[in-house]
């Protein structure tokens, strides 16, 4: 078991414990959605946009490696840092706890179906 601390732009923190068997393919977006943590994802989580941009402040080395498609999409995101990832592409191994910042620009003010 490991934990992920999601930090919203307003400073609100939510710590979630995640069970793992070391073979999980759940990405950060899936984990957040399962727990009611709001991370925008305009493309449905298929690496076709940059709206699920997050910053992994702690534990990045225990996440899946960034692929070229993700890097290309991140080039379009505002405020990219060396710790920036797309939540839909980042799969934690469970070897380390994570601190994941959800930037303020991740907020989509208009959504369909809600």
C-alpha positions in Angstrom: 0.0 0.0 0.0 1.1 3.5 -0.7 -0.5 6.9 -0.5 -1.1 9.8 -2.9 -1.5 13.3 -1.5 -3.5 15.4 -4.1 -2.9 19.1 -3.6 -5.5 21.5 -5.2 -4.6 25.0 -6.4 -6.4 26.4 -3.3 -4.1 24.4 -1.0 -6.7 21.8 -0.1 -5.0 18.5 0.4 -6.6 15.0 0.2 -4.6 11.9 1.1 -5.7 8.7 -0.5 -4.4 5.2 0.3 -3.9 3.0 -2.7 -3.7 -0.8 -2.6 -1.2 -2.3 -5.0 0.0 -5.7 -6.0 2.9 -4.2 -8.0 1.1 -5.1 -11.3 -1.5 -2.3 -11.4 -2.0 -0.3 -14.5 -4.2 2.4 -12.9 -2.9 5.8 -13.8 -3.2 9.0 -11.7 -6.3 10.1 -13.5 -8.1 6.7 -12.9 -7.1 6.8 -9.2 -8.3 10.4 -8.8 -11.6 9.7 -10.6 -12.3 6.6 -8.5 -11.9 8.8 -5.4 -13.9 11.8 -6.5 -10.9 14.0 -7.0 -11.5 16.3 -9.9 -8.8 16.4 -12.6 -10.0 17.7 -16.0 -9.5 15.4 -18.9 -11.0 16.8 -22.1 -9.9 13.9 -24.3 -11.2 11.2 -22.0 -7.7 10.2 -20.8 -6.2 9.0 -24.1 -3.2 11.4 -24.3 -4.8 13.6 -27.0 -4.7 16.9 -25.0 -2.9 18.4 -22.0 -5.9 19.2 -19.7 -4.9 16.6 -17.1 -1.5 18.2 -16.6 -0.3 17.7 -13.0 2.9 18.2 -11.2 4.3 15.2 -9.3 6.2 17.0 -6.4 7.3 13.8 -4.7 7.7 10.2 -5.9 8.1 10.9 -9.6 10.9 8.3 -9.9 8.4 5.6 -8.9 6.1 6.4 -11.8 6.1 5.1 -15.4 8.5 6.7 -17.7 7.2 9.5 -19.9 6.7 8.5 -23.6 7.1 10.7 -26.7 3.3 11.2 -27.1 3.0 12.5 -23.6 6.0 14.8 -24.0 4.4 16.2 -27.2 1.1 17.0 -25.4 2.9 18.5 -22.4 4.6 21.0 -24.8 1.1 22.5 -25.2 0.4 22.8 -21.5 0.9 26.0 -19.5 3.3 26.1 -16.6 5.2 23.0 -17.4 8.0 22.0 -15.0 10.5 19.2 -14.9 8.0 17.3 -12.7 5.0 17.8 -15.0 3.1 14.8 -16.2 -0.2 14.0 -17.7 -2.3 12.2 -15.1 -3.7 9.9 -17.8 -0.3 8.6 -18.7 1.4 8.4 -15.2 1.2 5.0 -13.6 2.6 4.8 -10.1 4.5 1.6 -9.1 3.5 1.9 -5.5 7.1 1.9 -4.3 6.9 5.4 -3.0 4.3 7.8 -1.7 3.3 10.6 -4.1 2.5 14.3 -3.8 0.5 15.4 -6.8 -0.3 19.1 -7.4 -3.3 19.9 -9.5 -2.6 23.3 -11.0 -5.2 26.1 -11.1 -5.2 26.1 -14.9 -6.5 22.5 -14.8 -9.9 23.8 -13.9 -12.4 23.6 -16.8 -15.2 26.1 -16.2 -17.6 24.6 -18.7 -18.3 20.9 -19.1 -20.8 18.9 -21.0 -23.0 16.3 -19.3 -22.9 17.7 -15.8 
